[in-house]
Amino acid sequence: MIFFIKYLYRMRQLNKATMLATQLFDGDINQALIWMGTKNSALFDFTPAEYIIGGRGESVIGWLKGRL
């Protein structure tokens, strides 16, 4: 049950980050999805999506909020 709750929380963070990235790219969902799936050296060569699923979503969401 705990795993399921953690999974749902991370999926919610992934959704939130994708929505924020879409805003950052002026509503272009395709660019946001490309960004979410591109390895990033600031994230130790993980993609933003991998970083979020790995349990570090708050840092990605905070970074995105700071850019808006």
Buried (B, 14 or more C-beta within 10 A) or exposed (E): EEEEEEEEEBEEBBEBBBBBBBBBBEEBEEBBBEBBEEEBEEBEEBBBBBBBBEEBBEEBBEBBEEEE
